[in-house]
């Protein structure tokens, strides 16, 4: 039975895995610098999904007044269902 998925705040240590998933998931992926800038910007919300300590998905969003806008979301191909 696979280990449970853990949702946690994304950190700069997760960037390599996030960018790898991004490149596999989208025909025109965000550059790594875009993700780095998300960490520095105000009102941002970023999470990763991990299984066995490995990033298998991510969410980058921002608060805009009383709404949340999803900027990027993806899941590793082998984890999609």
Order of alpha helices (4+ residues) and beta strands (2+ residues): beta-alpha-alpha-beta-beta-beta
